[in-house]
């Protein structure tokens, strides 16, 4: 009888048996290059080709990238291995690779949340200046108060609760704006926490800004800012998760007591987007879609009610409401498996009616071996999965299924580090998945909470941490449009526009680089 340990030992040797040990240096070099080429052929960007001009620009990009890595590792300033909130963002913004990426046409942002994807600077200036804006800022902390200091809300002047003060008056006080920023963004204080502690801080931010985000006039203007910051960052498409469901989830109100629910909230998104598009001819080709979402804290029965709302909205707005997600921290909340009957019931209803509603589920945002949500995401045929990185650790068969189906992972590198799922971004599991052939896109999740806007920091981080080149970046940008929820006509137009902008940017950079060399 063969012992189990012997079987495992023999199986472990199998992958090496097909490679004969080289006898000469020439044979060794050939075998080594064969393995390098075989690995490259598996990568997510293996099928992307570069034009001669792109190859020229790629050489400049790799040189800039390597110069930063070499110098920063020598002097100890290499950012991707450090916690994001300790990065010197001023130095990074002046780094040549960042400047190249900042202006690069990056396609789409496919994973971000509607209440945290605009600018915190806008919130702290124009947002606080809006009529009826108050901040909970008590003279003394009350341990029994259920309201968190720094909570932003809107009231009529004659109905302001105790502890709230007019924002326009508070901003004139020395240090107020800086202190409020600390309450409504994550900071380096999270660096020594685990993911549970980081999420507690993270959730506190949303509790503080939530009342303001539910005030329709404020939220309308926040959406305008959201479109502004994405457009300015070289993006031409945005898909945002928006909390919206049964029993008042996602409702908007105003100071006159009006309430917007369900379809009226979607109409608010459309109205804001159309107002923004009409504000400049340059906005004409930008596109925007909504993924209706609920929270994983919802019990299964409520989850089915939220799915019913999402299906009704999809039916009424088929080219605007493009999918469904269930968001928030995974590990302490409901498993995807807890919702499977609701999802299957929804699929049955849709099959009978001819409706489609893709599921873009948050799954695999975890380091926990017991978190098996990725299995359910694959079985539910999600075309894209939010995060999905614990698949790299624990579920090789699921990884194979992702590659077979062409499922896309929405990787949010800075978010994953801020929330303490990864340390150095060099070891982010998204790299392992991408280089093994899993399709990925790069997104920013909740940049407003993290204190930045756009995708440039995330793109810069993975370019440096994963040694990406122009072929990788071209793939990421195009993937973001290919795997978007745009309809075929919109997708073709968006890709054509991106290709024109990409080619123009590459040509312009090459011309400037040549002029500098000459």
PyMOL commands that set and color helices and strands:
alter all, ss='L'
color gray80, all
select helices_A, chain A and resi 4-17+25-42+52-75+79-81+84-86+89-94+96-103+120-127+157-159+167-170+176-184+188-192+195-213+216-232+263-278+281-283+300-316+336-353+373-379+391-394+396-405+413-418+425-427+429-435+447-450+456-465+470-482+488-517
alter helices_A, ss='H'
color red, helices_A
select strands_A, chain A and resi 107-113+133-136+152-154+164-166+235-243+252-253+259-260+287-295+321-327+362-363+384-387+408-411+439-442
alter strands_A, ss='S'
color yellow, strands_A
deselect
rebuild
show_as cartoon
